[in-house]
Amino acid sequence: MTTQTATPPPATATKPPLRIVLTILHLAGIGVIGGFIFATLSGLLGTGLGLLFAAGVGIVLLVGLVYALFGVGWFEVARVGALYRTPIAPLRWRPRDRPGFVGWLRALGRQAIDGRMWRALANFAITAVLGWIVLRLAWGVVWSIVICFAPLAGTDTVIGPFGGGGIDATWAPLIGILGIAASIAGMIGLALLHRVISLAVVIRSREAELTERVRTSTAQREGAVRAADLERTRIERDLHDGVQPRLVSVGMTLGLAQQKIDNDPAAAKELISEAHTSTKAAITELRQLARGIHASVLDDRGLDAALSALASRSHIPVSLDVRMDPSTGSGTQRACRDAEAAVYFSIAESLTNAAKHSRASETRVTVRLREGGVLWARVEDNGMGGAQVQPGGGLDGIANRILAAGGTFRLESPLGGPTSLEVNVPCAS
């Protein structure tokens, strides 16, 4: 699914002093665990490269490294967004653009070079370094407090707050106070520096956001144009190959009946009856064609009822499971019209393809309205598989219709089956 990030507003939801304290705590925490995490990642990389040709063990480790890097990047994006109360889209795994193992491998490769993930990792590394310095400064505060009371211990000299040479006990309180002030000022400065770096590295700039919106809008517009063109072509083909020849036949039959009505009334009556039958068949075809353009039951009774009617007309037995209310699991809630229409026609085209090409004996349709306003659907059949998206084909029409609605489309159809199609469409239900 296409996601968009909002422009980060000024961080004013939390009072500045509290935000600085929270940032210092974040830095200290990352300073503690950062070294361990990077040591683990480096170990995975080194071991994976060293065992690359050892019965595939190295490949497994390198694949695990990509997932680990993604996990760290996801954590860093979520951490920065929560710390500064800034709307930012979570880091998401790159979706597959092809079915099966090849699609997964391509998605893995794209994720390994994903710029947003690497920016988050770079920010995490910077945070770990800043956190290590913060820990040193925190130790400086503690030791500065200790040496402030050095004269009470009766010693002549004390060790400096950062491991320096001996300090005369007479000057220890003054130096301790200066050490406290310098250490606290240093931690505050690092907290402010972390904010500047994080907002610049992790959160996209306004220009980058607008560029992404333009790219997404362009892709959706192209999908809408392509889907409309495919729909127009389908309507023209159905009219030319189905209804038009039948109506021409009706006209010719009525013409023959007109010629015979005086000389052979019985034959004319038979021809008129034949024309009447053909007319009813043409009306049925037109009704089916209109239903393919717009399903009125979808507007009147919702997606559940529309899919039930669709399943009843299918030539293959359909197991239907529709739940449109995330809280109760019932089918009573409605999604937005565009999302319901996109999912309905995707399922209708999938059932048509299954009946024509898959040799399937059973089809399962599952629809869920998920939390966050996402309409998800899955169509699976037990046919012979091997389905591919061909330009101008039914699956191409599904892909473009879903893209135009701002959703995602995934097809898995290995040879031998089964074939499954999943769509996710955002909605404002």
C-alpha positions as CSV (number, residue, x, y, z in Angstrom):
1,M,0.0,0.0,0.0
2,T,1.1,3.5,-0.9
3,T,2.0,5.6,2.2
4,Q,2.6,9.3,2.6
5,T,4.4,11.2,5.3
6,A,3.3,14.5,6.7
7,T,5.5,17.6,7.1
8,P,6.9,17.5,10.6
9,P,5.4,20.4,12.7
10,P,7.4,22.1,15.4
11,A,7.8,19.9,18.4
12,T,5.7,21.7,20.9
13,A,3.5,19.0,22.2
14,T,5.9,18.4,25.1
15,K,7.6,21.1,27.2
16,P,11.1,21.8,26.0
17,P,12.8,20.9,29.3
18,L,11.0,17.6,29.5
19,R,11.8,16.9,25.8
20,I,15.5,17.5,26.5
21,V,15.5,15.1,29.4
22,L,13.7,12.5,27.3
23,T,16.3,13.0,24.6
24,I,19.2,12.6,27.0
25,L,17.6,9.4,28.3
26,H,17.2,8.1,24.8
27,L,20.9,8.9,24.0
28,A,22.0,7.1,27.2
29,G,19.9,4.1,26.4
30,I,21.2,3.8,22.8
31,G,24.7,4.4,24.0
32,V,24.4,1.3,26.2
33,I,22.9,-1.0,23.6
34,G,24.3,0.5,20.4
35,G,27.7,-1.1,20.7
36,F,26.1,-4.6,21.3
37,I,23.8,-4.2,18.3
38,F,26.4,-3.1,15.9
39,A,28.8,-5.8,17.1
40,T,26.0,-8.3,16.4
41,L,25.3,-6.9,12.9
42,S,29.0,-6.9,12.1
43,G,29.3,-10.5,13.3
44,L,26.4,-11.5,11.0
45,L,28.1,-9.7,8.1
46,G,31.5,-11.2,8.7
47,T,30.3,-14.7,9.3
48,G,27.9,-14.6,6.4
49,L,30.6,-13.5,4.0
50,G,33.0,-16.1,5.4
51,L,30.5,-18.9,5.1
52,L,29.0,-17.7,1.8
53,F,30.0,-20.9,0.0
54,A,29.5,-23.3,2.9
55,A,26.4,-25.1,2.0
56,G,24.4,-22.0,1.9
57,V,24.9,-21.1,5.6
58,G,26.4,-17.8,4.7
59,I,23.4,-16.9,2.5
60,V,21.0,-17.6,5.3
61,L,23.0,-15.4,7.6
62,L,23.1,-12.6,5.1
63,V,19.4,-12.8,4.6
64,G,19.0,-12.6,8.3
65,L,21.3,-9.6,8.3
66,V,18.9,-7.7,5.9
67,Y,16.0,-8.5,8.2
68,A,18.0,-7.4,11.3
69,L,18.9,-4.1,9.6
70,F,15.3,-3.6,8.7
71,G,14.3,-4.2,12.3
72,V,16.9,-1.7,13.6
73,G,15.8,0.9,11.0
74,W,12.1,0.4,11.9
75,F,12.9,0.8,15.6
76,E,14.8,4.0,14.9
77,V,12.1,5.6,12.8
78,A,9.5,4.7,15.4
79,R,11.7,6.0,18.2
80,V,12.4,9.4,16.5
81,G,8.7,9.8,15.6
82,A,7.6,9.1,19.2
83,L,10.3,11.2,20.8
84,Y,9.5,14.3,18.9
85,R,5.8,13.7,18.4
86,T,6.2,14.0,14.7
87,P,3.9,12.3,12.1
88,I,6.1,10.0,10.2
89,A,5.2,6.9,8.2
90,P,6.7,3.7,9.7
91,L,9.4,1.9,7.8
92,R,7.8,-0.8,5.7
93,W,9.2,-3.8,4.0
94,R,9.4,-3.5,0.2
95,P,6.4,-5.3,-1.4
96,R,6.8,-8.0,-3.9
97,D,6.3,-7.1,-7.6
98,R,6.3,-10.7,-8.7
99,P,4.8,-13.9,-7.3
100,G,6.8,-16.8,-5.7
101,F,10.4,-17.0,-4.7
102,V,11.6,-14.7,-7.4
103,G,9.3,-12.0,-6.1
104,W,10.5,-12.5,-2.6
105,L,14.2,-12.4,-3.7
106,R,13.6,-9.1,-5.6
107,A,11.9,-7.6,-2.6
108,L,14.8,-8.6,-0.4
109,G,17.3,-7.0,-2.8
110,R,15.3,-3.8,-3.0
111,Q,15.1,-3.7,0.8
112,A,18.8,-4.2,1.1
113,I,19.4,-1.0,-0.9
114,D,16.5,1.0,0.5
115,G,17.6,4.5,1.1
116,R,15.2,5.2,3.9
117,M,16.3,2.2,5.9
118,W,20.0,3.2,5.6
119,R,19.2,6.7,6.7
120,A,17.6,5.4,9.8
121,L,20.6,3.1,10.4
122,A,23.0,6.0,10.0
123,N,20.9,8.0,12.5
124,F,21.0,5.1,14.9
125,A,24.8,4.9,14.6
126,I,25.1,8.7,15.2
127,T,22.8,8.3,18.2
128,A,25.0,5.5,19.6
129,V,28.1,7.7,19.4
130,L,26.3,10.7,20.9
131,G,24.9,8.3,23.6
132,W,28.4,7.1,24.5
133,I,29.5,10.7,25.0
134,V,26.4,11.4,27.1
135,L,27.3,8.5,29.3
136,R,30.8,9.9,29.8
137,L,29.3,13.3,30.6
138,A,26.9,11.7,33.1
139,W,29.9,10.0,34.8
140,G,31.5,13.5,34.8
141,V,28.5,14.9,36.7
142,V,28.6,12.2,39.3
143,W,32.3,12.5,39.9
144,S,32.1,16.3,39.9
145,I,29.5,16.0,42.7
146,V,31.9,13.7,44.6
147,I,34.9,16.0,44.4
148,C,32.8,18.9,45.6
149,F,32.9,17.3,49.0
150,A,36.6,16.3,48.8
151,P,37.7,18.7,51.5
152,L,35.5,16.9,54.0
153,A,37.5,13.7,53.4
154,G,40.7,15.4,54.6
155,T,42.8,14.6,51.5
156,D,45.2,17.0,49.8
157,T,44.5,16.1,46.2
158,V,41.7,14.4,44.3
159,I,41.4,12.9,40.8
160,G,39.8,15.1,38.2
161,P,36.2,14.4,37.0
162,F,37.4,13.0,33.6
163,G,40.4,11.1,34.9
164,G,42.8,14.1,34.8
165,G,45.7,14.8,37.2
166,G,45.5,15.6,40.8
167,I,43.5,18.6,41.9
168,D,44.2,20.5,45.0
169,A,41.5,19.9,47.6
170,T,41.2,23.6,48.2
171,W,40.0,24.2,44.6
172,A,38.0,20.9,44.4
173,P,34.6,22.4,45.2
174,L,34.9,25.1,42.5
175,I,36.2,22.7,39.9
176,G,33.4,20.3,40.8
177,I,30.8,22.9,40.3
178,L,32.3,23.9,37.0
179,G,32.5,20.2,36.0
180,I,28.8,19.8,36.8
181,A,27.8,22.8,34.8
182,A,30.1,21.8,31.8
183,S,28.8,18.2,31.8
184,I,25.1,19.2,32.0
185,A,25.7,21.8,29.3
186,G,27.4,19.2,27.1
187,M,24.5,16.8,27.5
188,I,21.9,19.5,26.6
189,G,24.0,20.4,23.6
190,L,24.2,16.8,22.5
191,A,20.4,16.5,22.9
192,L,19.8,19.5,20.7
193,L,22.3,18.2,18.2
194,H,20.5,14.9,18.1
195,R,17.2,16.6,17.4
196,V,18.6,18.5,14.5
197,I,20.3,15.5,13.0
198,S,17.3,13.2,13.5
199,L,14.9,15.6,11.9
200,A,17.2,16.0,9.0
201,V,18.1,12.4,8.4
202,V,15.1,10.3,9.4
203,I,12.2,12.6,8.6
204,R,11.9,13.6,5.0
205,S,12.1,17.2,4.0
206,R,9.1,19.1,2.6
207,E,10.5,18.9,-0.9
208,A,11.0,15.1,-0.7
209,E,7.5,14.7,0.7
210,L,6.0,16.7,-2.2
211,T,8.1,14.7,-4.7
212,E,6.8,11.5,-3.2
213,R,3.2,12.7,-3.4
214,V,3.6,13.7,-7.0
215,R,5.1,10.3,-7.8
216,T,2.2,8.5,-6.1
217,S,-0.4,10.7,-7.7
218,T,1.2,10.2,-11.1
219,A,1.1,6.4,-10.6
220,Q,-2.5,6.5,-9.5
221,R,-3.5,8.6,-12.4
222,E,-1.7,6.4,-14.9
223,G,-3.4,3.4,-13.2
224,A,-6.8,5.0,-13.5
225,V,-6.3,5.9,-17.1
226,R,-5.1,2.4,-17.9
227,A,-8.0,0.8,-16.0
228,A,-10.5,3.0,-17.8
229,D,-9.0,2.2,-21.2
230,L,-9.1,-1.6,-20.4
231,E,-12.7,-1.3,-19.3
232,R,-13.7,0.6,-22.4
233,T,-11.9,-2.1,-24.6
234,R,-13.8,-4.8,-22.7
235,I,-17.1,-3.1,-23.2
236,E,-16.5,-2.6,-26.9
237,R,-15.4,-6.3,-27.3
238,D,-18.5,-7.6,-25.4
239,L,-20.8,-5.4,-27.5
240,H,-19.1,-6.3,-30.8
241,D,-18.8,-10.0,-30.1
242,G,-22.1,-10.6,-28.2
243,V,-24.9,-8.2,-28.2
244,Q,-24.3,-6.6,-31.6
245,P,-24.5,-9.8,-33.6
246,R,-27.5,-11.0,-31.7
247,L,-29.4,-7.7,-32.4
248,V,-28.4,-8.0,-36.1
249,S,-29.8,-11.5,-36.1
250,V,-33.0,-10.3,-34.5
251,G,-33.4,-7.6,-37.2
252,M,-32.8,-10.1,-40.0
253,T,-35.2,-12.6,-38.5
254,L,-37.9,-10.0,-38.2
255,G,-37.3,-9.0,-41.8
256,L,-37.8,-12.6,-43.0
257,A,-40.9,-12.8,-40.8
258,Q,-42.3,-9.6,-42.5
259,Q,-41.7,-11.2,-45.9
260,K,-43.5,-14.4,-45.0
261,I,-46.4,-13.0,-42.9
262,D,-48.8,-12.9,-45.9
263,N,-47.8,-16.1,-47.7
264,D,-46.7,-18.3,-44.8
265,P,-48.1,-17.1,-41.5
266,A,-47.0,-20.2,-39.6
267,A,-43.3,-19.7,-40.7
268,A,-43.6,-16.0,-39.9
269,K,-44.9,-16.8,-36.4
270,E,-42.0,-19.2,-35.8
271,L,-39.5,-16.5,-36.9
272,I,-41.1,-13.9,-34.6
273,S,-40.9,-16.4,-31.7
274,E,-37.2,-16.9,-32.6
275,A,-36.6,-13.2,-32.7
276,H,-38.4,-12.8,-29.3
277,T,-36.1,-15.5,-27.7
278,S,-33.0,-13.8,-29.2
279,T,-34.2,-10.4,-27.9
280,K,-34.6,-11.8,-24.3
281,A,-31.1,-13.2,-24.6
282,A,-29.7,-9.9,-25.8
283,I,-31.4,-8.1,-22.8
284,T,-29.8,-10.6,-20.5
285,E,-26.4,-10.0,-22.0
286,L,-26.9,-6.2,-21.7
287,R,-27.9,-6.6,-18.1
288,Q,-24.8,-8.6,-17.4
289,L,-22.7,-6.1,-19.2
290,A,-24.3,-3.2,-17.2
291,R,-23.6,-5.2,-14.0
292,G,-20.0,-5.5,-15.0
293,I,-19.8,-1.7,-15.4
294,H,-21.7,-0.9,-12.2
295,A,-23.2,-3.2,-9.6
296,S,-26.3,-1.5,-8.2
297,V,-26.5,-4.0,-5.4
298,L,-23.2,-2.7,-4.2
299,D,-24.6,0.8,-3.6
300,D,-27.9,-0.5,-2.2
301,R,-26.8,-3.3,0.1
302,G,-23.0,-3.2,0.4
303,L,-20.1,-5.3,-0.4
304,D,-21.2,-8.4,1.5
305,A,-24.5,-8.7,-0.4
306,A,-22.9,-7.9,-3.7
307,L,-20.3,-10.6,-3.3
308,S,-23.0,-13.1,-2.2
309,A,-24.9,-12.4,-5.4
310,L,-21.6,-12.7,-7.4
311,A,-20.8,-16.0,-5.7
312,S,-24.3,-17.4,-6.5
313,R,-23.7,-16.8,-10.2
314,S,-20.3,-18.3,-10.3
315,H,-19.7,-21.5,-12.3
316,I,-17.3,-22.7,-9.6
317,P,-18.4,-23.2,-6.0
318,V,-17.3,-20.2,-4.0
319,S,-16.6,-20.2,-0.2
320,L,-17.3,-16.6,0.9
321,D,-16.1,-15.1,4.2
322,V,-16.8,-11.3,4.5
323,R,-16.2,-9.5,7.8
324,M,-16.6,-5.7,7.5
325,D,-16.5,-4.7,11.2
326,P,-13.1,-5.0,12.8
327,S,-14.5,-4.8,16.3
328,T,-17.3,-7.4,16.1
329,G,-16.3,-9.4,13.1
330,S,-19.7,-8.9,11.5
331,G,-20.4,-7.8,8.0
332,T,-22.6,-4.8,8.8
333,Q,-20.1,-2.0,8.5
334,R,-19.6,-0.2,5.2
335,A,-16.3,1.0,3.6
336,C,-16.1,3.9,1.3
337,R,-17.6,3.5,-2.2
338,D,-14.4,3.6,-4.2
339,A,-12.7,1.0,-2.1
340,E,-15.7,-1.3,-2.2
341,A,-16.0,-0.9,-6.0
342,A,-12.3,-1.7,-6.5
343,V,-12.4,-4.8,-4.4
344,Y,-15.7,-6.0,-5.8
345,F,-14.6,-5.8,-9.4
346,S,-11.2,-7.3,-8.5
347,I,-13.0,-10.3,-7.0
348,A,-15.4,-10.5,-9.9
349,E,-12.6,-10.6,-12.5
350,S,-10.7,-13.1,-10.4
351,L,-13.7,-15.5,-10.3
352,T,-14.2,-15.0,-14.1
353,N,-10.5,-15.9,-14.7
354,A,-10.8,-18.9,-12.5
355,A,-13.8,-20.2,-14.3
356,K,-12.2,-19.7,-17.7
357,H,-8.6,-20.7,-17.3
358,S,-7.8,-22.3,-13.9
359,R,-9.7,-25.6,-14.1
360,A,-10.4,-25.2,-10.5
361,S,-13.1,-27.0,-8.6
362,E,-13.3,-24.6,-5.6
363,T,-12.7,-20.9,-4.9
364,R,-12.3,-19.2,-1.5
365,V,-13.0,-15.5,-1.1
366,T,-12.0,-13.7,2.1
367,V,-12.7,-10.0,2.8
368,R,-11.8,-8.0,5.9
369,L,-12.1,-4.4,6.9
370,R,-9.0,-4.0,9.0
371,E,-8.1,-1.5,11.7
372,G,-6.9,1.8,10.2
373,G,-9.4,1.8,7.4
374,V,-7.9,-0.8,5.0
375,L,-10.1,-3.1,2.9
376,W,-8.3,-6.4,2.3
377,A,-9.4,-9.2,0.1
378,R,-8.0,-12.6,-0.9
379,V,-9.2,-14.9,-3.7
380,E,-7.7,-18.4,-3.9
381,D,-8.5,-21.3,-6.1
382,N,-7.2,-24.9,-6.3
383,G,-6.6,-24.7,-10.1
384,M,-3.5,-25.5,-12.1
385,G,-1.8,-22.1,-11.5
386,G,0.6,-20.3,-13.9
387,A,-1.5,-17.1,-14.0
388,Q,0.5,-14.1,-15.1
389,V,-0.3,-10.4,-15.6
390,Q,-0.5,-9.8,-19.3
391,P,-0.9,-6.3,-20.8
392,G,-4.6,-5.8,-21.6
393,G,-5.7,-8.9,-19.7
394,G,-8.0,-9.3,-16.8
395,L,-5.2,-9.3,-14.2
396,D,-3.7,-6.2,-15.7
397,G,-7.1,-4.6,-15.3
398,I,-7.3,-5.6,-11.6
399,A,-3.8,-4.2,-11.0
400,N,-4.5,-0.9,-12.6
401,R,-7.9,-0.5,-10.8
402,I,-6.3,-1.2,-7.4
403,L,-3.4,1.1,-8.2
404,A,-5.9,3.9,-9.2
405,A,-7.6,3.4,-5.8
406,G,-4.2,3.9,-4.0
407,G,-3.9,0.2,-3.0
408,T,-1.6,-2.7,-3.5
409,F,-1.9,-5.9,-5.5
410,R,-0.1,-9.2,-5.1
411,L,-0.5,-12.4,-7.2
412,E,1.0,-15.8,-6.4
413,S,0.4,-18.5,-9.0
414,P,3.1,-21.2,-9.2
415,L,2.7,-23.9,-11.8
416,G,0.5,-26.6,-10.4
417,G,-1.4,-24.1,-8.3
418,P,-2.9,-22.9,-6.2
419,T,-3.5,-19.3,-7.4
420,S,-4.0,-16.6,-4.8
421,L,-4.6,-12.9,-5.3
422,E,-4.5,-10.3,-2.5
423,V,-5.5,-6.7,-2.6
424,N,-5.3,-3.9,0.0
425,V,-7.3,-0.7,-0.6
426,P,-7.3,2.2,1.8
427,C,-10.7,3.7,2.5
428,A,-12.4,6.3,4.7
429,S,-15.0,4.1,6.2
